[in-house]
Amino acid sequence: MTGQTQNASLKIRTASAVTHDRLPIWLAVLIATPCQARRDDGGHTVRWTTAGGRAMYTNFGPVPERIEPLGVQLSGGETLAVSWMPGETAYTLEVLSHAA
């Protein structure tokens, strides 16, 4: 090199920055809400995934969880799907079972 330095920069990207998708306002509000999966031995923050216009969370553990503040009980293996229908005034909540 001829005495010049090159600066390398590290860019951290969120999922929305990578895909350049804009979240619907209802989904942005849901993600911003501190939802918790509570169970007898404690709990953890709900990490939503999105697909088909819905936010989803699956209880992969064997212990039932209550999703707060939505008030939904999920058994092990069940998925909570949340959506918002145009013209509605509340979320639509569905519990999906993955039983064999």
N, C-alpha and C positions, 0 to 999 in steps of 0.2 A: 504494500500500500504506500501511498505517497504522503503520509502524514495526516490523512483524513480519517476521521472516525465515523463509524456508522452507529446510529442509535437504533436499537431494537426495542420495539414497544410491545407490551403484552396487552392484549385486548380480552376483557372478560365479557362474555355475552350471556344474556338470559335467553330463555327459550323463545320469547317473543322477538328479541333482537335477531336471533338466528333465522327465524322463519318470516319475519316482518309481518306477521299476522297481528291484526288488531283484535283485542278481546272485546266481546260485547260488554256493555256496562254492567249487566247483571252478573256476569262471570267475574269481572274485575272486582266487584263488590264482594262476591262470595270468597274469592281468593284472598282478599284483604281482610276478611273477617277471621279472627283467630279461632277457627273450629278445632275442637279437641275430641279425640277418640278416648273416652273414659271407660275404665274397667276397675274391678275391685282392687287390683294390685297397682293402680296408678293410671297412666294414660300417656298420650303423646299427641303432637300436632298432626292434624289431618293434612296429607299431601295429595292434592287433587290432581288427577290426570284428566285430559279432555279428549273426547272423540265424538264425532257425530252430533256436534252442537250440545253436548252434555258434559258436565263435570262428574267425575266418578272417583269413588274411594272404595277399595275392597279390604275387608277385614281378613287378612291372611293368617291370623292366629287362631288358636282353638278356643280362646276365651271370648265370650260375648262383649261387645263394645257399644257404648251409647254415644252417638255423635251429637255434640253440643256446639252451638246453641240450637241445632235443628230438632233435637229430641227424638232421634231415630235410633232404634236398637238394631244392631247387626250381629247375627251369629257368625261363627267362623265360616269363612268361605262366601259370605254374602257381600254383595256390592250395592252401595248407595249411588244412584244416578240422579243428578239434579239438573233440571232444565227450567227454562222460562218461556212460556208460550206467549206470543204477541196478544195483547189485550188483557192478559191476566194481571192480577195484583199480588201474586205470591209465586214462590218457586213451586215447581212440580217435583215431587220426591217419589222415586220408585226404588224398591228393594228387589234386587235381582238375585236369585239363587242359582248356584252353579252345581247343583246336585247331579250326580251321575245317573 
